[in-house]
Amino acid sequence: MGPSGLTRLPRAARGMRIGLYGGSFNPAHAGHRHVSLMALKRLGLDRVWWIVTPGNPLKDTGELATTAMRVAEARQIADDPRIDVTAFEEEIGARYTVDTLSFLKRRYPGVRFVWIMGADNLASFHRWRGWRRIARIMPMAVIDRPGWTLTALRSRSATALAPNRIAEADAPALPGLRPPAWVFLHGPRSHLSSTQLRLLRRTSSTRGR
């Protein structure tokens, strides 16, 4: 990694269609890769950036591994030349998604970004700082997750943004649409979660003593 956040930013050229997938990745797993490959295909993206965050303000950071460890694991799991892993948020001092997306839009005015999140995140999206502003900054793609479909689509944020939702069949057009615009993508779903993997690691560590 470079000495500054700017050197950690993946390359991007005007006109590229790039999905932004942010999270703690604590740890990264095959479910993250599944979401990314699905977004690449269904949205017609050129690349997906995994933005490894310093820590989610809405989650307990007590079990958070170091950024370097999470980035290293994420790169191993991603295993695709179209997926870039970056941790530039830590360098620019961004704690909230709205700040990160604003920064990227300013730095890459000609890139067609799409914010990617799981249905579980949509269910609590109204708790995010500046969530309405996030929806106005760039289009969003919500990927279905087991057990979250109805809860997500009935959530406060989904209800408020309902007029801006596009049909799933129109998903390839999303990167070129003026926000607010979003799509809910159904399809094969992964049951993996970072929380479950951390629990398995703790259990394995305890048994090994």
C-alpha positions in Angstrom: 0.0 0.0 0.0 1.2 3.5 -0.7 1.9 6.3 1.8 -1.3 8.1 1.1 -5.0 7.3 0.5 -4.8 8.7 -3.0 -2.2 6.1 -4.0 -4.5 3.3 -2.8 -7.3 4.3 -5.1 -7.7 1.9 -8.0 -7.4 3.2 -11.5 -10.5 4.6 -13.2 -11.1 6.2 -16.5 -13.9 8.5 -17.7 -16.9 6.5 -18.9 -16.1 3.4 -16.8 -18.9 1.7 -15.0 -17.7 0.9 -11.5 -19.6 -0.7 -8.6 -18.6 0.4 -5.0 -19.1 -2.3 -2.4 -18.2 -1.1 1.1 -17.9 -2.9 4.4 -15.8 -4.1 7.2 -14.9 -7.4 5.4 -14.2 -8.8 8.8 -13.5 -11.3 7.3 -14.2 -11.2 3.6 -15.8 -14.4 2.3 -17.3 -16.1 -0.8 -20.6 -14.3 -0.2 -18.9 -11.0 -0.9 -17.4 -12.4 -4.1 -20.8 -13.8 -5.1 -22.5 -10.4 -4.8 -19.7 -8.7 -6.8 -19.8 -11.2 -9.7 -23.6 -10.9 -9.8 -23.3 -7.1 -9.9 -20.7 -7.2 -12.6 -22.9 -9.4 -14.8 -26.4 -7.9 -14.1 -25.4 -4.3 -14.1 -22.8 -4.5 -17.0 -20.0 -3.1 -14.8 -16.4 -2.9 -15.8 -15.1 -3.3 -12.2 -16.1 -3.5 -8.6 -14.2 -1.9 -5.8 -14.3 -3.4 -2.3 -13.9 -0.5 0.1 -12.6 -1.9 3.3 -13.8 0.5 6.0 -11.9 1.5 9.2 -15.1 0.5 11.1 -18.8 0.6 10.8 -20.3 3.4 13.1 -23.4 1.2 13.6 -21.5 -1.9 14.6 -19.3 -3.1 17.5 -15.7 -2.8 16.5 -14.4 -4.9 19.4 -13.6 -7.9 17.1 -12.4 -5.8 14.2 -9.1 -7.2 12.7 -6.5 -4.7 11.5 -7.1 -3.0 8.2 -4.0 -4.7 6.7 -5.2 -8.1 7.7 -8.7 -7.5 6.3 -7.3 -6.1 3.0 -5.0 -9.1 2.6 -7.8 -11.6 3.2 -10.1 -9.7 0.9 -7.6 -9.8 -2.0 -7.3 -13.6 -1.6 -11.1 -14.1 -1.6 -11.8 -11.7 -4.4 -9.6 -13.6 -6.8 -10.8 -11.8 -9.9 -9.0 -9.2 -12.0 -12.2 -7.1 -12.2 -12.4 -6.7 -8.4 -10.1 -4.1 -6.7 -9.6 -4.0 -2.9 -8.9 -0.6 -1.4 -8.7 0.9 2.1 -8.4 4.6 1.1 -11.2 5.6 3.6 -8.8 5.3 6.5 -6.3 7.6 4.8 -8.8 10.4 3.9 -10.5 10.2 7.4 -13.9 9.2 6.1 -16.1 7.5 8.7 -19.4 7.6 6.8 -20.5 6.4 3.4 -21.9 9.7 2.4 -18.5 11.3 2.8 -16.7 8.5 0.8 -19.1 8.7 -2.1 -19.0 12.5 -2.2 -15.2 12.3 -2.3 -15.2 9.8 -5.2 -17.7 11.8 -7.2 -15.5 14.9 -6.9 -12.3 13.0 -7.8 -13.8 11.0 -10.7 -16.5 13.2 -12.3 -16.6 11.2 -15.5 -16.9 7.7 -13.9 -20.3 6.0 -13.7 -20.4 4.7 -10.1 -23.0 2.5 -8.6 -23.3 1.9 -4.8 -23.9 -1.8 -4.0 -25.4 -3.1 -0.8 -27.2 -6.1 0.5 -30.9 -6.2 1.3 -30.0 -6.3 5.0 -28.3 -2.9 4.7 -31.4 -1.5 2.9 -33.5 -2.5 5.9 -31.5 -0.2 8.1 -30.4 2.3 5.5 -32.6 5.0 7.1 -30.2 4.9 10.1 -27.2 5.8 7.9 -25.9 9.4 8.1 -27.2 11.3 5.1 -29.0 8.4 3.6 -31.2 10.6 1.4 -28.1 12.4 0.2 -26.4 9.1 -0.6 -29.4 8.2 -2.8 -29.0 11.6 -4.6 -25.2 11.1 -5.1 -25.2 7.9 -7.2 -27.5 5.1 -8.3 -27.8 2.1 -6.0 -28.1 -1.7 -6.5 -29.5 -3.7 -3.7 -28.7 -7.5 -3.8 -31.2 -9.8 -2.2 -30.1 -11.8 0.9 -31.7 -14.8 2.6 -34.4 -13.8 5.0 -34.3 -10.1 4.2 -36.4 -9.7 1.0 -39.7 -8.5 2.6 -38.1 -6.6 5.5 -35.9 -4.6 3.1 -38.6 -3.8 0.6 -41.0 -2.7 3.4 -38.3 -0.6 5.2 -38.6 3.2 5.7 -35.9 3.9 3.1 -37.3 1.6 0.5 -40.7 3.1 0.9 -39.4 6.7 0.6 -37.3 5.8 -2.5 -40.0 3.6 -4.1 -40.7 6.2 -6.9 -37.1 5.9 -7.9 -36.9 2.2 -8.2 -36.4 0.7 -11.7 -37.5 -2.6 -13.0 -35.0 -5.5 -12.6 -35.0 -6.0 -16.3 -33.6 -2.5 -16.7 -30.7 -3.1 -14.4 -28.0 -2.7 -17.1 -29.1 0.9 -17.6 -28.6 1.8 -13.9 -25.0 3.1 -14.1 -26.0 5.7 -16.6 -29.1 6.9 -14.8 -29.3 10.2 -12.9 -29.8 9.5 -9.2 -31.9 8.9 -7.3 -32.3 5.6 -9.0 -32.1 2.0 -7.6 -32.8 -1.6 -8.4 -33.4 -4.6 -6.3 -31.7 -7.7 -7.7 -33.0 -11.2 -7.0 -31.1 -14.4 -7.8 -29.0 -17.1 -6.2 -28.3 -16.0 -2.6 -25.4 -16.7 -0.3 -26.0 -17.7 3.3 -22.5 -16.8 4.4 -21.9 -14.0 6.8 -18.8 -12.4 8.5 -20.5 -12.7 11.9 -20.9 -16.5 11.5 -17.3 -16.9 10.2 -15.9 -15.0 13.2 -17.9 -17.2 15.5 -16.5 -20.3 13.8 -13.0 -18.9 14.2 -13.5 -18.3 17.9 -14.9 -21.8 18.4 -12.0 -23.4 16.5 -9.5 -21.4 18.5 -11.1 -22.5 21.8 -11.1 -26.1 20.8 -7.4 -26.0 19.8 -6.3 -24.9 23.3 
